[in-house]
Amino acid sequence: MRRRLTTLATLTLFGSAAGSPADAAKGISPAREFVPRQVILKFEGQRRARTVALPAGVGVPRAAAALQRSPGVDYAAPNYIATASAARRPFLTSAGIPNDPGPIDGSPAPPGGWVSLQWNLLPWTGTATAAVPVSPGGIDAVGAWQNLAAARRPGARGTIVAVLDTGVAYRALGQRFRRSPDFAPGQFVAGRDFVAGDRLPLDENGHGTHIAGTIAEKTDNRLGLVGLAYGARLMPIRVLDKHGSGQADDIARGIRFAVAHGADVINMSFNFGCGKPVPAIDEALREAYRAGIVTVASIGNLGAETCVSPPATGPRALGVGGTTEGGCLGGYSLSGKGIDVLAPGGGVPAPGCPSVWARPIYQVTLKGGDPRRFGEPGTYVGTSMAAAHVSGLAAMVLASGILDPLGSPTSTVNRVARRIRNTARDLGLPPRRQGAGLIDAAAATEPTT
């Protein structure tokens, strides 16, 4: 108790007792690294941290460092800002493949026309046909769909994937918001908006809807494109604002919401700054791991980040880098510790790749950030898109029935991660660049593998 009082005296010296986090400025710092006048503080013995407000004129790093040195403090850190990791550029049956035609803008397209755009989901080897071409950058979603149909869990039916992002166009609301035409109401479970503080995590950016589409866009509905784990249900959780930025405390709350409400997988297609400690996020990720939830995160993009960054480096999170249509490492994909696997992110390949194919990842999402207009923009490239593929695959592995159903929650997470890594395709790169390699959805869900 005496040590707690000493620390509270330190807080009073900084003036934080004078206000609550709601009183502090809500804008991002000039360096766009952390929220001004806020520190995330946890005392020893407390279950969770709290966000503490600082008075005007007090430097956040100085306050956090002073509090960290105080007796009785478990940790103190700035309320760091994460940003979405997209590098934007200036039902299946045994008789066939999905009938989704591709474009939703009214352009004539035959059933199955999605294959002309979604190179990322095609087989990477085998005999090409008119219905199912071969793509060197594909992950063979077609084979995985067949595996899950045989297991009677088509498209990862029965699983829930939480999408922590800018929100999702999952429902209509008044004149301002429409549901994406390639989603169905029954695909969603209740979510939460931790930016606006309500129960309507609607997208005002497009990033979150694109991510959700890659994971589970409606498939075999004669409309638009297809999603990888199309039978999974989605839990939209808004932790990033309309500009794609979000606070560490909101993101930690979002992770815990997913844990408390039955998610099986959590996708996090955003990153904090290089080397920034985010202990509140690490704690939330540990809670998810203990609950048996697979957590997946983008590693960040060269140009926006300078190193593999949290939450990809957090406890038990699967860190995902990006590859191109030609099956090469994306020029934006970082190197370093924390890379578990690669997945399609599209874009220009890294130097030395023999292929120049550079198409993006296509999904139905907002056009120009307008929540009432939808299309398939060719601007989504990066490790954000790559992480979504791994989240979809994690749901498919969980649904496939290939894992021991009697294992503990933590062993289930470990086995899913091991399965995804062990079946990945080696691209001949060092582990610090590719992790285990490029994911192979068919191999990961194959009962005999």
N, C-alpha and C positions, 0 to 999 in steps of 0.2 A: 504494500500500500504506500509506504514511504517513497519508493522509487516511482510509482505512478504519480504521486503528488509532485515530485521533482520535475517530471516531464510536463505535467500540466502547467507548472510555473514557467517552463520554457515556452510553452504555447502562448501563455499570457504575455510573455515578453515580446513575442512576435506579433501579438494582437489578434491571434486567430480566434480567441474566445469572443471577440466582438461581433462575429458574423457566422453565418452558416454557408455551406457550399453554394446554396442558391443565391446568396448575396454577392458572390464573387463574379468577376467578369466571365462571360461565357465564350468569348472569342478565343481563337487560337493565338498563341504567342507569335511575335514577329518572326521567329525562326521556325514556326510551324512544328514545334516539337512537343509542347505541353500546354495545358490549360493554364493561363495566368492566375496567380493567387490561389492555387490549390495544391495540396499535398495529400497523397494517400498514406494513411498512418494506421499501423496496427501495433497494439500493445501485446506483450507476452501474456499468454493465457487467454487472449480473446479468440473467438471463433473466426471472426472476419474483420477485415480492415474497414475504415471509414474515411470519407473524404473530408478534409479539414480546410477551412477558408483562411487565407492570410490577408493582412491589411495591404492597402496600396503602398507601393514603395519597397516591399520586402521581396528580395530575390528568391524565387522558388528553389533553385538548386542549393542556395545557401541555407535556406530553412530546412530543406530535406536532409542535408548533410548534418546540420546541428541536431535535428531530432534523431537521426540514425545513431548518433553518438550518445544519446541520453540513456541512462539506465532504465530498464523496463520496456524499451521499445524493441519490438520484433523487427519491423522495417518501416522506413519512411521513404517515399519516392515521389517525384513529380507525377501528375496525372497526364501521362504521355498520350500523344495523339497517334492513332493508326490511320493509314490511308489505303484505299482499295488498290490491289495489285494488278490493274489492267494497263497495259501499255498501248493505248489507242493510237492509231496511225492517222498525220496531215494527209389393234394388238397383233404382235407377231404370231403366226400360226405355223404348224409344221409344213404347210403347203407353200409358204413363200416368205416374203419380207414385208415390213411395214408399208402401207399404202400411202403414206404421207407424201404429198407432191412436191414440197419444197417451198417456193415463193408464196406469200400470202397477199401479194399486191394485185391479184387478179390475172397475173401472167399465166398463159396456158402452160400446164405442166402435167405430165403423165403420173399415174399412181406409182409410187416408189421413187419419185424424182428427188427425194431428199439425198440420195446417194451422190448426186452431182455437186452438192455443197458440203455434205458432212463427211469429208475424207477421214476425219479423226475417228469415226466409228467403224470403218471398213476393215476387213481382214488385211493383214500386212503380208501374207504369204498364201500360196495356193493357186488354184486356177480361177482366173477372172472370168466372169460372165457379164452379160448385159445387165442383169438384175443386181449382181453383186460384184462390182469392180474390186480390184486390189489396190491398196494405197500403202506405200512404204512407211507412212507415218501413222497408220491406223492401229487400233488396239483390239480389233476383232470383237466388237460388241455383238455382231451377228452370231458368232459362235457361243458367246455368253448367253444371249437370249435363248438359244436352243437348249443350252444346259439347264437354265432355270425353268423353261417350259416343261422339260422332262421331269424336273423336280417338283412340278406343280406349284411353283412360286414365281409365275411369270413376272419379269421386270422387277424383281425384288419385292413382290407383294408381301405385306405384313411388316415392313420396316418403316421407320420414320427418320428422315434426315432434316436436321435443323440447319437453316441457312442464315448465318449471322452476316448481315450485309446492309445495303441501303434500303432494304425492304423488298417486297415482291408485289407485282401486279396480280394479286390473287383474288381480288373481288372488286366490284364496282362500288362507288360511293358518290352520290350526288351527280353533278355535272362535271366534276373535276377528274375523277378516277374511273377507269375501266379495267375489267379483268382482261389479261392477255387472252386472245382468242384461242391459244393453243394450250390453255390450262382448263381443267374442269373443277368445279367447286369441291367435289369429293376428294380431290387430291391433297387437301390442306387440313391440318389440325390447327387449333388455336395458337396464335403467336403473341408477340408483344413488341411494342415500340418503345425502346429505352431512350430515344432521342426526344420525341415529343411527350413521352410519359403517358401513353394510352395503349389501347388494345388493337390498334389499327396500323400494323406495320406496312403501310403502302409505299411503293417505290416512287421517288421523284427524280431518279437518276438514270436507271436502266441497268446498272451493273448487277444489282441483286436479282433482277428478273432474268437476266442472261445466265447467271450462275445457276439459278433454280431450274432454268430450262435445260441446261446441260445435264443436270442431275436427273430430272424427271419430267421433262416436257411430255405432254400427252402424245401417245404413239398409236399408230394404226387407226387414226380418226379422220383420214382423208383431208387433213389440213396441215399446212406448215411443215415443221421439221420434227425430229424425234429426240427423246431423252434417253439417257443410258439406263437408269434404273426407273423405268417408266411406271412400274407398279408400286413404287414407294410413295408414301405420303410425305408432304413437305411441311415443316414448321417455320414460318417466316418470322425472323427476329431482327428488328431494325436497330442496329448499333452504329451505323454510319449515316451521316446527314446527306442532303442532296448534292453536296460537293464531294462525297466519298471519304469524309473524315469522321473519326469517332474517338471518344475518350476511353481511357483504360478502365475507369470505374464502370462506365456503361457496358463495355464489352465483357467485363467480369460478371456483371449482373446477367447479361445475355447468356453466357455459358451456364451459369447456375440455373437460369430459367429452363434451358434445354434439359439439364440434368433432372430437374424436379418434375418435368412434364413428359418424360418417357422417350426422349430422343435416343436413337441407336447410333447415329453418326452426327457429328457437328462439322460443318464446313466453315472455314475462316479464310476468305480470299482477301486479306489485307495484311499490312505489316506496320510495325513500329520502326523507329529509326534504328540505324545500325548501332548495336551495342547498348541500347537503352534497357535498363532493368525494369521489368514490369512484374513485380512479385505478386500483385493481386491477380494477374492473369495466370501466373504459374500455379497459385493456390486453386483457382477455379478449374484449371486443367487437371490437377491432381484429383479433385472431387469427381470430375468426369471419368477419369481412369478408374477410380475405385468403384464407380457405378457401372462400369462395363461399357462405356461409350467410346467409340473410336473418334478421335479428333484429327482433323486434316487441315493443313495450312499451307498457303503459298509461301515460297521462300523469299519473294521480293524480286523486283526487276532492276537490272542495271540501268542507272540513270535516275531512278527514284530512290533506290537504296544502294549502299556500297558494300554490303555484306549480307549473308543469310541472316534474316532478322526474325525476332519474335512476331507472332506466336509459334512459328515453325521450329524455333529452337527450344520451345517450352517442353515441360515434362510429358513424355509419351506421345507427343503430336507427330503425325507423319508429315514431314516437310517435302514439298513437291516443287520440282523445277519443270521447265517447259521445253517441248520439242516442236518441230515444224512438220509440214506436210511431207517433206522429203525424208523424214525419219532422222533429222539432225537436231543437235542441241540448238535451242533458240538463242539468237544473239543477245537477248535480254536476260537470259537465265544465269544467275550468279553461281559462284563456286565456293565451296567451303564446307565446314562441319554443319550438320543439320539437314543435309539432303538425303532423303530416304529413297525416293524414286522420281522418275520423270513421267510426264503425261502430256498430251497434246495441248499446246498453247498457241500454236500458229506463228505467223510472222517470219521475219528474215532470219536465216540460219547464222550460226556463229562462223567465223572465218575457218576455212579448211573443209567445209562441207561440200561434197560434189554436187548436191542438188540446190537449185535456186528457187524451188517452189516456196512460196511465201504467203499462201492464203491464210486468212484469219480463222477463228472459230465462229461459226454461224449458229445463232439461235434466235428465236422470236423474242424481241424485247422492245422497249420504248424507242420511238424515233425522236431524236433530238431532245431527249429528256422530257417529252410531253407525255403525261400519264394517260392520254386519251388516244394516242396514235402508236401503231405497232408495225414493225417490219423486221428485216433480217440484216441489220447494218454490218458492213464489212470493216468495222473499226475495232473489234475486240480481239486483242492479242495480249498474251502475258501469262504469268504464273497463276493469276487469279483463275483463268480458264482451266489451267492444268489441274489445280487443286480440286475443282468441281468434278473432273473425271475420276479422281481417286475416291472422292466421297461417294459418287455413284457406284463405283466398283466395290467399295467397302460394304455398302448396303447389299449388293448382289452376293458377295461372299457370305454375309450373314444369313441371307435368305436361301442359299444354295443347299444347305443341309450337309455340307462336307465337314463341318466342325463338330466336335464333341458337345452335345447339348448339356452335358452334366458338369462342364467346367465352371470355375469361378468367374465372376465378372471380369476381373483383371486378366485372367488367363484367356478369356475370349478376345479381349483387345489385343493381347500379345499374339494370338494365333492368327487373327485377321491381318495384322501388320506383317507377320512372318509369311503368310500365304501370298500377300501382294508382292512382297519383296522377292520371295523365292521363285515366283513365276515370271518375274520381269525379264525383258529382253535386253541382253547386254549389248550396248552400242559401242563397246570397245574404248570407253573413256575412263579416266581415273574415277574412283569412288567420290572424290570431292567435287566432281562435275556431274556425275550421273546417279550417284547413290547405287542402288541395285540395278538400275536400267529403266527402260521404257515399259510401262505396265502392259500386260496382255490379259484382257478381260476373259477371253475364252479359257486360257490356261488356268487362271485363278479360280474359275468356277467349275472346272472339269473334275468330276468325282474321282477319276483314276490318277490324277496328277499327284 
